[in-house]
């Protein structure tokens, strides 16, 4: 009885947080407020698909359906992890683990998985669809992960960093008293992944973790997988911008998006020492808005600021001859992307 009351207390608490805190809202609900802004920007650009011109070299501007591997190939070797593409090979043998596997076309962390050994790789390959294209990427073993939001106007020589997201991975810190099961019940981010975590760590759920010990519960730095996002924009420096632009200048006609990177420390990032995990297109979110200290109004102001840059950049590319896809073609492709 007491156990059920204990569970219900946290269940109610976490569900309330999921309702009142916008970081847990559906993307459709959160961005519904920007429908008027979208039509305003469309009017200014005289184009309902203006955003597709923001990164002219990417399919749909990087809104959906674009190949991550095609972008990665432009990134200088010094800034990126080693990787290979899998489409038909179902019997691949690797000598180095862990590896990160992710869809070549995808977003918001969907389908991203860490593979720790050959057995996990074999199981993963066996589950692939016939025509599914996957990126196998070297796991970058650096402790800090960030999202650096960048934009550059076509007429300008240099761009700017619009914001930096710090990421705190979902981790169980032992105190010598609490079991993993209890932690999952009490921690709201873990609670929203309850079924997954209890299945993954079933063998140690009821063990007390000694004080000072830690267990990394989720190695993928994605918000919907339990990672806490916070505003780390104070880490932006001229040195970082210079190094970011060493990467960006290699990607043809790339003007707007977020780079997900890893670094040894906050200081290392500010000094421009990082490795690129992924480059995202016009669908990028300024994810530092999910800082728990942001109000909804402040978050909306930040999103509007980035969308205004997006609109203005698209207009400058249009002046240089960039074209949007035809609306029927775009809608058919979007339908296939959403429901495939």
TITOR-99007 format. One record per atom (N, C-alpha, C): residue in one letter; x, y, z. Coordinates in steps of 0.1 Angstrom, whole numbers, plus 5000, padded with zeros to 4 digits. Example, Ala and Ser with C-alpha at 12.3 -4.5 7.8 and 13.67 -1.06 7.14 Angstrom:
A513249435078 A512349555078 A513249675078 S512849785071 S513749895071 S512950005079 
***
This chain:
X500849885000 X500050005000 X500950135000 X501950135009 X502850245010 X503550264997 X503950144991 X504750154978 X503850214967 X502550184967 X501650234957 X501550384959 X501350434972 X501250574975 X502550644971 X503650584973 X504950644969 X505050664954 X504650554947 X504650564932 X503650674927 X502450674933 X501450774929 X501850914931 X502550934942 X502951074946 X503851124934 X504851044930 X505751094920 X505151094906 X504250994904 X503550994891 X502751124889 X502051164899 X501251294899 X502251414897 X503251414905 X504251524904 X504851534890 X505251424884 X505851434871 X504851464860 X503651414861 X502651444851 X502351594851 X502251654863 X501951794864 X503051874857 X504351834860 X505451904854 X505351894838 X504951774834 X504851754819 X503851844813 X502851884821 X501851974815 X502252124816 X502852164827 X503052304829 X504452354824 X505352254821 X506652304816 X506752274801 X506952384793 X506852374779 X507952284773 X508952254780 X510052174774 X509552034772 X508451994778 X507851854776 X506651854767 X506351974762 X505151984753 X505451914739 X504451874732 X504651824719 X505151944710 X505951904700 X506552014692 X505452084684 X504352014681 X503152074674 X502452184683 X502352154696 X501752244705 X502652364708 X503952344710 X504852454713 X504952554701 X505052494689 X505252584678 X503952634671 X502852594677 X501552644672 X501452804673 X502152854683 X502153004685 X502853074673 X503653004665 X504453074655 X503753064641 X502553004641 X501853004628 X501653144622 X501153244630 X501053384624 X502453434619 X503553404627 X504853444623 X505253384609 X504853254608 X505153184595 X504553254583 X503253284585 X502553354574 X503153494571 X503553564582 X504153694580 X505453684573 X506253584576 X507553564569 X507353524555 X506353434553 X505953394539 X505553514531 X504753604537 X504353724529 X505553814526 X506453834535 X507653914533 X508553854522 X508553714521 X509353644511 X508553614498 X507253634499 X506353604488 X506553454484 X506653374494 X506953234492 X506553154504 X505653054503 X505252974514 X506352874519 X507252854510 X508352754513 X509652834513 X509652954517 X510853044518 X511952974525 X511652904536 X512652854545 X513552744538 X513052694527 X513852594519 X515052654512 X515052794511 X516152864504 X517152904514 X516952874527 X517952924537 X519252854536 X519252724532 X520452644529 X520252584515 X520552664505 X520152614491 X520752484487 X521952444492 X522552324487 X521952194494 X521152214505 X520552104512 X519152074506 X518751954505 X517451914501 X516451984511 X515452054506 X514452124514 X515152224524 X516352264521 X517052354530 X517452284543 X517252154544 X517552084556 X516352084565 X515152094560 X513952094568 X513551944571 X513751864561 X513551714563 X514051644551 X514351524552 X514751434540 X516151464535 X516951534542 X518351554537 X519251454543 X520351424535 X521351324539 X522351384549 X522451324561 X523451374570 X524851344565 X525051224559 X526351184554 X526851274543 X525951324535 X526451424525 X527051544531 X526451594542 X526951704549 X528351674556 X528351554562 X529551514570 X530751504561 X530551474549 X531751454540 X532551584538 X531851694540 X532451824538 X533251874550 X533051814561 X533651854574 X535151814574 X536051904576 X537451874577 X537751754587 X538651674583 X538951554591 X539251584606 X539951704608 X540351734622 X539151764631 X537951784625 X536851824633 X535751714634 X535951594627 X534851504627 X535351364631 X534351284634 X534551144638 X534651064625 X535350944626 X535350854614 X534050784613 X533550764601 X532250704599 X532250624586 X531250534585 X530950464572 X529450454570 X529050434558 X527650424554 X527350274552 X526150234558 X525650104555 X524350104548 X524250034537 X522850024531 X522549884528 X523449804523 X523149664519 X523949564527 X525049604533 X525949514539 X525349464553 X524949344554 X524349294566 X525349214574 X526549194569 X527549114576 X528849194578 X528749294586 X529849384588 X530549344601 X531949344600 X532749314612 X533549434615 X533549484628 X534249594632 X535249554643 X536349624645 X537349594655 X537349704666 X536649814664 X536649914674 X535249954678 X535049944691 X533749984697 X534050074709 X533050154714 X531650164709 X531550244696 X530350224689 X530050304677 X528650364679 X528350464672 X527050524672 X526450494658 X525250434658 X524450414646 X523250504645 X523050564634 X521950654632 X521450654618 X520150684616 X519650694602 X520350804594 X520650784582 X521250894573 X520251004572 X518950974572 X517851074571 X517051064584 X517051164592 X516251164605 X516551284613 X515751294624 X515951414632 X515451384646 X515751474656 X515351464670 X515751334677 X516951284672 X517451164679 X516751034676 X515851034667 X515050914664 X515950814658 X516050684663 X516750584657 X518250584660 X518750674669 X520150674672 X520450584683 X521450494682 X521750394692 X523250384693 X523750354706 X525150324708 X525250174708 X526250124700 X526549984699 X527949954706 X527849864715 X529049844724 X529949724720 X529449634711 X530249524707 X529649464694 X530349364689 X529949304676 X528649234677 X528249174688 X526949114690 X525849214688 X525949324695 X524949434693 X524849484679 X526049494673 X526049534659 X525349434650 X525549304652 X524949204644 X523349204646 X522949224658 X521549234661 X520949354654 X521649464655 X521149594648 X521049574633 X522049514627 X522049504612 X520949404608 X520649304616 X519549214613 X518149274613 X518049384620 X516749454621 X516549564610 X517549594602 X517449704593 X516449664581 X515749764577 X514949744565 X515749734553 X515249684542 X515949644530 X516749764524 X516049884524 X516650004517 X517050104527 X517150074540 X517450174550 X518950204550 X519250334549 X520650374549 X521050424563 X522150374568 X522550394582 X524050454582 X524250544591 X525650594594 X526150524606 X527350464605 X528050414616 X529150504619 X529150564631 X530050674634 X530850634647 X532150664646 X533050644657 X532450724670 X532450654681 X531950724693 X533050814698 X532750944699 X533651044704 X533651044719 X534751004725 X534750984739 X535251114746 X534451214745 X534751344752 X533551364761 X533851424773 X532751434783 X531651534781 X531951634773 X530951744772 X530351754758 X529051774757 X528351784744 X527551914744 X527651984732 X526952114731 X526252114717 X525252204716 X524752244704 X525052384701 X525652414690 X526052554686 X525252604675 X524352704677 X523452754667 X524152864660 X524252854646 X525052944638 X524152994627 X524453124623 X523853174610 X524753264604 X524653274590 X525453374583 X524653424571 X524653554570 X523953614558 X524753604546 X524153564534 X524953544522 X525853664518 X525353784522 X526153904518 X527253944528 X527253874539 X528253904550 X529453814548 X530553864553 X531853784552 X531853674564 X531353714575 X531253624587 X529853614592 X529653504599 X528453474606 X528453504621 X527453444628 X527453474642 X526853344649 X527253334662 X526653224670 X525453284677 X524353224675 X523053274680 X522753214694 X523453104698 X523253044711 X523952914712 X524252874724 X524952744727 X524152674737 X523852544734 X523152454744 X524152364751 X524152364764 X524852264771 X524052144774 X524652034775 X523851904777 X524351824789 X523351784798 X523751704809 X523051574807 X523851464805 X523351334802 X522551274814 X521551194811 X520851124822 X521751024829 X522051054842 X523050984849 X522550954863 X522750834868 X522450794882 X523650804890 X523650904900 X524750924909 X524450854922 X525250754926 X524950674938 X525150754951 X524350724961 X524450794974 X524550694985 X524650564981 X524750454991 X523450414997 X522350484993 X521050454999 X519950414989 X520050474977 X518950474967 X519250364957 X518150294953 X518250194942 X518050264929 X518350204918 X518150264905 X516550274903 X515850174907 X514350184906 X513850304912 X514250334924 X513850454932 X514250584925 X515450584919 X515850694912 X514950724900 X514650614892 X513750634881 X512450684885 X511950644896 X510650694901 X510650844905 X511750884910 X511851024916 X512351124906 X513251084896 X513751174887 X512751194875 X512351314872 X511251324862 X511751284848 X513051314845 X513551284831 X513651134830 X514151064841 X514150914840 X512750854840 X511850924848 X510450864849 X509850864835 X510050964827 X509450964814 X510050864804 X511150794809 X511750684801 X511650554809 X510750554818 X510650444828 X510750304822 X509850274813 X509750144807 X511050104800 X511650194792 X512850174785 X514050144795 X514150224805 X515250214815 X515150094823 X513850054828 X513749934836 X514049814828 X513749814815 X514049704806 X515549694804 X516249804801 X517649814798 X518449774810 X518049814822 X518849794835 X518149694844 X517449604839 X516649514847 X517449434857 X518649404854 X519549324863 X519949394875 X519949524875 X520449604886 X519449704892 X518249684888 X517149784893 X517049804908 X517249694915 X517049694930 X518349694938 X519449724931 X520649734938 X520949874942 X521549894954 X521950024959 X523250054953 X523350174946 X524650214941 X525550284951 X526750234953 X527650294964 X527850444961 X528050514972 X528250654971 X529550684963 X529350784954 X530550814945 X530550744932 X529750644930 X529650564918 X528550624909 X528750614896 X527750664887 X527450564876 X526250574870 X525850494859 X525250584848 X525850594837 X525350664826 X524150594820 X522950644822 X521750574818 X521450594803 X521850704797 X521550734783 X522750814777 X523450744768 X524650804762 X524350904750 X523050904746 X522650984734 X522151124740 X522851234736 X522451364741 X521251424735 X520151364736 X518951414730 X517851444741 X517151554739 X516251604750 X515151504752 X514651444742 X513551344744 X513951214749 X515351204752 X515851074758 X516451104771 X516051214777 X516351234791 X517451334794 X518151384784 X519251474785 X518651614789 X519251674799 X518851814803 X519651914795 X518852004789 X519452114781 X519552244790 X520552314788 X520652444795 X521452544786 X521252674789 X521852774781 X523252794785 X524152774775 X525652784777 X526152884767 X525352984763 X525753084753 X526853174758 X527153174771 X528253254776 X529553194771 X529553074766 X530853014761 X531253064747 X530353134741 X530653184727 X531853284728 X532753264719 X533953354718 X534353374703 X535253464701 X535653484687 X536453364682 X537253304692 X538053184688 X537053064684 X535953054691 X535052944688 X534352974674 X533953104672 X533353134659 X534353114648 X535553144649 X536553124639 X536652974635 X536652884645 X536752744643 X535452684637 X534352734642 X533052694636 X533052734621 X533552844617 X533452884603 X534452814595 X535552754601 X536352664593 X535652544589 X534652504597 X533852384593 X532752434583 X532052544586 X530852584578 X531252624564 X532452684563 X532852734549 X533052614540 X533252494545 X533452384536 X532152324531 X531052364537 X529652314533 X529052414523 X528852384511 X528352474501 X527052544505 X526952674504 X525752744506 X525052714519 X525752684530 X525152654543 X525152784551 X523952824555 X523852954562 X523152954576 X522552844579 X521752844591 X521552704597 X521752684609 X521552564616 X522352544628 X522252424634 X522952384646 X523952274644 X525152304650 X526152204650 X526152134663 X526052004664 X526151924676 X527651884677 X528251914688 X529651894690 X530051844703 X531251784704 X531751734717 X533051804720 X533351824733 X534651894737 X535051834750 X536351854754 X536851804766 X536351884778 X536052014776 X535552094787 X534852224782 X534252304791 X533752434786 X534852514780 X535952514787 X537052604782 X537552554769 X537652424767 X538052374754 X537152424742 X535852414745 X534852464735 X535152614732 X535252694742 X535452834740 X536652864732 X537652774734 X538952794726 X538852734712 X537752674709 X537552624695 X538052484693 X538152414704 X538652274703 X537452184705 X536952124694 X535752034695 X535751934683 X534851844684 X534651744673 X533151754669 X532851754657 X531451764652 X530851624652 X529651614658 X528851494658 X527951494646 X527351614644 X526351624633 X526051774630 X525751794618 X525351934613 X523851924609 X523052014615 X521652014612 X521252134603 X520152114596 X519752224586 X518752314592 X517852364583 X516852464587 X515852424597 X515752294599 X514852244610 X515452254624 X516652304625 X517352314638 X516552404648 X516552354660 X515952434671 X517052504679 X516752624684 X517752684693 X517452614707 X518052504709 X517652414720 X518052474734 X518852584734 X519152644747 X517852704754 X516752714746 X515552764751 X514952664762 X515352534762 X514852444771 X515552444785 X516352544787 X516852574800 X515752594810 X515752534821 X514652534831 X514452674836 X515452764835 X515252904840 X514652994830 X514352944818 X513653024808 X512153024811 X511553144809 X510153154809 X509653114795 X508353084794 X507853054780 X507953184771 X507753304777 X507853424769 X509253444764 X510253414773 X511653434769 X512053334758 X511553204759 X511753104749 X511253144736 X509953194736 X509353234724 X510053354717 X510553444725 X511353554719 X512653504712 X513253404719 X514453344713 X514153274700 X513153204700 X512753124687 X512353224676 X511653334680 X511253434670 X512553494664 X513453524672 X514753584668 X515453494657 X515453364660 X516153274651 X515353264638 X514053254639 X513153244627 X513253374618 X513453484625 X513553614618 X514853614609 X515953564616 X517253544608 X516953454596 X516253344599 X516053244588 X515353304576 X514253384579 X513553454569 X514453554561 X515153634568 X516053734561 X517153664553 X517653554558 X518753484550 X518153424538 X516953374539 X516253314527 X516053424516 X515653544521 X515453654511 X516653694504 X517853694511 X519053724505 X519453614495 X519253484498 X519553384489 X518653384477 X517353424479 X516453444467 X516953554458 X517553654463 X518053764455 X519253714446 X519853604451 X521053544444 X520553424435 X519253404434 X518653304425 X518253174431 X518353164444 X517853034450 X516353014448 X515952894446 X514552854444 X514052764454 X512752774457 X512152674466 X511552564458 X511352444464 X510652334457 X509152374454 X508552304444 X507152324441 X506352274453 X505252344456 X504452304468 X503952164467 X503352124456 X502851984455 X503951884457 X505151904452 X506251814453 X506751804468 X506751924474 X507151934488 X506151864497 X504851884495 X503851814503 X503851664502 X504051614490 X504151474488 X505351414495 X506451484494 X507751434501 X507551444516 X506851544521 X506651554535 X505751444540 X504751414533 X503851304536 X504551174537 X505351144527 X506151024527 X507151014539 X507751134542 X508651144553 X507951114566 X506851174568 X506151164581 X505451024583 X505050964573 X504250844574 X504950714568 X506150724565 X506850604559 X507250514570 
***
